[in-house]
């Protein structure tokens, strides 16, 4: 039971809620902790965030010992965003920092640690706040980790559970943005999810009746079994997809397109797994080649090299003798808008609440490229104008600037029957 409990922690809920066989399989595979440099840094940042909130460190002072400057700036941004949430609460709100939430009512020895929980009895609202210091965007909408924290906290505090009405769950992710993303739900909806989903999944796992269900969560949630390449179900599915692709579609001498969309969607489902398998294959093959073994169809080559100064002091003297002026010897660039905002906030010269208003005159927003992501991604979907919208835009204000004497040109064009002139033909004639 204890082994299962550790694997059924709230932070791993995105995995075991989708793949109920995963916890037991990880135990059977004897996969221990697989901490990385990134996860260790995240733990360090959480520790400094708690100290900063408590006022043990001055955010306007130098970067504290033990943490790099960039990571320290992210901590400042995170804590600032969390305190902005607190500003919206009443004066009697109670704050719990690094709150351990035990789930003894569900499983023995299982617990989680919520970064911040705020109980505001005046508004009857519970706030669950979680810092994420990674680069992979975390969706706050129906976030299972935060929902489990909320359910566990209310179970541990029946006096609050009796009166709470709403739960606001926030993700603060400095590498993604400077604010917080919040999903709010009523407490009855949370309890219903617990009854109909969470409790049933937990029982299935603890009864040993879990089933494998590979999907996007394998890579996105860092499944240990998947990462170690020991998930046989995932590997079998990928093998089957690869067989379909190479032995069916390519033998027909035609790359599958729209008429094979169902196949493409299956392939996209295992995108991360396929990338990882390919990377592993290249890594093994490269090691073989470096050891002098032959890898059929491949060869070792030298990548692009680079030149650098062997001694910058001597290089500086050399350039001076050659008459290269200081302005040409050194390259200086202005810091970016995000770097400037971080610095100004750290120095107390930019009001967090009014930052957009104070800063917007100097900043222009450059829209990112359109990319295809899973529907669970919290970003708003791009909307495309219809053909009718395009036509309306072409004619907007046209009569103010164009006069065609002796002709009802515009009326004829706009009222032309669709069967005589289609939308594509209409646009073509306008743009000729």
C-alpha positions, 0 to 999 in steps of 0.5 A: 500500500505504501508503495502505491501511495507514493505513486498516487500523489497529487502531482502525478495525478495527470498520469494515473488518472489516465493510465491506471496500470502505470503505478503498479508497473513502475513498482514492478520495474523497480524504477526509483526517483529520477530527479533531474537538474531541472527538477532540483532547480524547481525545488530550490526555487520553491524553497526561496519563494517561501522565504521571499513570501515570509519577508526573509529576503529583500527582493530589492537587494542582491541575488541571494547566495545559492540561486542563479540570478535568472531563477531568482528573478523568476521567484520574484515574479511568481511571488508577486503574482501570488500576492496579487491574488491575495490582494483580491481577498478580504482582510480576514483571509488565512494563508497556508504556505507549503501546506501539506495535505494528507489523504489518509481518508483515501490512502494510507501515507499518501500526501501532497504539498500545496505551495499556497492555500488561501481560505477567505471566509468572507467570500467563502472562497478557497484559493489553491495556488501552485508555482510551476518553474518549468518551460512546458505550459501547464493548463490550469483548467480542470487541473487534476493536481490542484483539484486533488489538493482542494479536495484533500484540504477540505477533507482535512478541514471539515469546518471549512468544508461545511461553508465553502462555496467556490474554489479558485485554482491558479497556476503561476508560471514565470517562464510563460508569463508574469501573471497567473492563470486561474480556473474557478469552480463551485465546490459541489462540482469538485465533490462530484468529480471526486465521487465519479472520477477520482475515488473510482480510479483510486479504487481501480488502481489499489484493487490491482485492476488497472489498465494501460492507456498510452497517450499524450500524458506519457511524455507531457507528465513525465511517466517514469515507465515511458521515459525508461522505454519500459511501457510495452503497451506504448511500444506495441502501439507505436510499432503497429503505427510504424508498420501501418505507415511503412508497409501499407501506405508507402507500398502504395507509393503514396504519402497519406493525406486528408483521406488518411486523417484518422491515421495521422491523428493516431500518429500525432497521439504518440508524437513524443514517444516516437521522437524519443524512440528516434532520438534513442536510436540515433544515440545508440547508432552514434555511439556504435559509429564512434566506437568504429562500428559500421552503421549501414546507411549512415556515416560520421561527419564533422559538424560546423565548427567555430572560432573563438579567442584563445585569450581575450586580453591578448585579442583586445591588445591585438585589435587596439594595435590594428586601430579598431575603435572601442565602438567596433570592438564591443557590441552592446544591445538594449535589454529586452522588454521582459527583462526590463519589466523584471528589473523595474519590478524588482527595483520597485520602479514599476507597479505590478497592478499598473505595469501594462498601462505604465509600460505599454507605450514603449512595448509592441506585441509581436504575434507568434506563429500559428502552431497546432497543439492539443485541444487541452492547451489553455491558449485561445484557438485562432479564429479564421475569417469566413469568405463572407467576412473577406468579401465584406472587408473588401467592400467596406468603405468602397463606395466612398472612394470608387465611382463607376458612372453609368453602371450598377456595378456594385449592386450587380456584383453583390446580388449575383446568384451563387450558381452563376459565380462562386465565392472563389470566382468572385474573389478572383474577379475582385483581385484581377 
